[in-house]
Amino acid sequence: MLMSPRPAASRRYLPSSPFSAPVDTRPVIVYEIGERVTHDRHGLGRVLSVEETSAVVVEFKSGARRVILPSAQLTKL
């Protein structure tokens, strides 16, 4: 009976490690005031304000919501 080797697990970075930190290659999405967006839970909305790169305030049908960035649920239209 042959056993197949387990795939190697990705290692997490420890802040105290003497080795260099992994490079984040995800693109940074920039939102602008007035831009239309969609959210998985709240639906269609329009950006009211942008708090640097940490969050956006979006006006949805149900009211204004603050969305922390980056968010996989928020998509530009």
Secondary structure, 3 states (H helix, E strand, C coil): CCCCCCCCCCCCCCCCCCCCCCCCCCCCCCCCCCCEEEECCCEEEEEEEEECCCEEEEEECCEEEEEECCCCCEEEC
